[in-house]
Amino acid sequence: MTSPFTPRVTATIDLAAIRHNLARVREYAPGSKVMAAIKADAYGHGAVSVGRALQQAGVDAFAVACLEEALVLREAALTAPITLLEGVLSLEEAEEAARLQLQVVVHDFWQLELLRRLPQERPLTLWFKLDSGMHRLGFPLAAAAELLAALQARPAWTLAGWITHLACADEADNPMTQRQVQAFEQALQGIPGPRSIANSAGLIVWPQARVDWVRPGLMLYGASPLPGGSTGAELGLRPAMCVESRLIAVHELEAGETVGYGATFRCPERMRVGVVAVGYADGVHRILPTGAPVLIHGKRAPIVGRVSMDMISVDLRGLPQARAGDTVVLWGPGLPAEEVAGWAGTLAYELFCGLTNRVHFIHRN
Ligand SMILES: *Cc1c(COP(=O)(O)O)cnc(C)c1O
């Protein structure tokens, strides 16, 4: 039966773009294995569809934030190794992680104690996370030898490797990255096991961070992780997400008339203003100011007035041909999420993750 509903807001996900972006990762880091970050529902792109596309394209492993996210992938019969980036929170989770054969990050002694409460013979594969200076998660660097000993004391445990995370990888002139990489390598001198350092920014900007494993997230979705108005296209990436809605009204307003809540926009002249069926309840940030762009017939049109829950208004002065029913792109090819995010004082990461369940997803191969 066909649905009586016309999708109002759609997010079309281009899986070929994601496979292309994986190939770009491999060009940047040809000697590294790739652990694709598909946490947070693949940054809002749909973890199962993205996971399938990446697995088809030969990705080496996946990374997720928590057990629930890993379970979704296992239930979809994805077979590539899955790393739990924050490890486990309880003994029950440890049991489940072992049962699902997940690779578990251990970032603190309390987690190590927890895992030790599993039966001796229970197989487990562990990544040890070291804190090389970001001071978010990780053991002190000096703990590496002790951690290795703890692992070797349990013959059923396998070492997946050693992980650290970079705080300032997107700043090409920040010496912190070099210091973190050096401190990490130094702490692991003579200690066996694969190393993993770089997220997207790390692997793009810092050749020395392209070690055994890289852990790209954002770049797989086609957005640039670098600041200063850089876009994915400049890095040879293809945006994977296109968010669209449609014009549902077009008004001819007189000079001096105002638009939307708070009457914050006043027409400087007689002009056409369109109403688009998308708002903050769909994931369009309310903070977007007058002037932030949308794309209609391939042309930028500025938002005017406040973003409301279900609608935004746009200045149609540059688009005399625009009519009710026309498609409006919020971000996607032709209007980078990075640019829109800049207007909202945030990053493409947050736009992607912020789409709500009112948005209809379409995955294209
Ligand atoms: C999310 C995450 C990544 C991926 O980061 P991007 O900036 O999206 O490439 C890599 N490593 C860790 C530990 C993460 O949490």
The ligand as a Gaussian input file, in Angstrom:
#p B3LYP/6-31G(d) Opt

LIG

0 1
 C       34.320000      10.131000      17.232000
 C       35.717000       9.712000      17.369000
 C       36.572000       9.666000      16.256000
 C       36.161000      10.200000      14.902000
 O       36.337000      11.595000      14.913000
 P       36.089000      12.524000      13.614000
 O       36.539000      13.854000      14.074000
 O       34.627000      12.480000      13.334000
 O       36.906000      11.961000      12.533000
 C       37.830000       9.149000      16.439000
 N       38.255000       8.720000      17.651000
 C       37.477000       8.777000      18.749000
 C       38.003000       8.296000      20.054000
 C       36.198000       9.287000      18.653000
 O       35.434000       9.360000      19.744000

